[in-house]
């Protein structure tokens, strides 16, 4: 799925409201237009009996989104693979930065890594 998931970057999400007989409270919905998705990747839609795009395969798009997220997450960690040495270097760099901050009398802001308590 490496490069295949990049197709989702060309999709254009929309907001819309269903007709009153479908959704009486008129809540705003979020989604994709099947015809637009078909232009990007025909495998991401379900066709009607006439061969026209009828529905979006959101379960496939969700998997593609996860793949793209994981690729970006690895980039953010400074690695394209799960290299433990890269993680160790990152921890050392953060510790050096913290020591420098302490020598300067602290910081005027606080930071918190995701998933750590305050």
Buried (B, 14 or more C-beta within 10 A) or exposed (E): EEEEBEBBEEBEEEEEEEEEEEEEEEEEEEEBBBEBBBEBBEEBBEEEEEEEBBEBBEEBBEBBBEBBEEBEEBEEEEBEEEEEEBEEEEEEEEEEEEEEEEEEEEEEEEEEEEEEEE
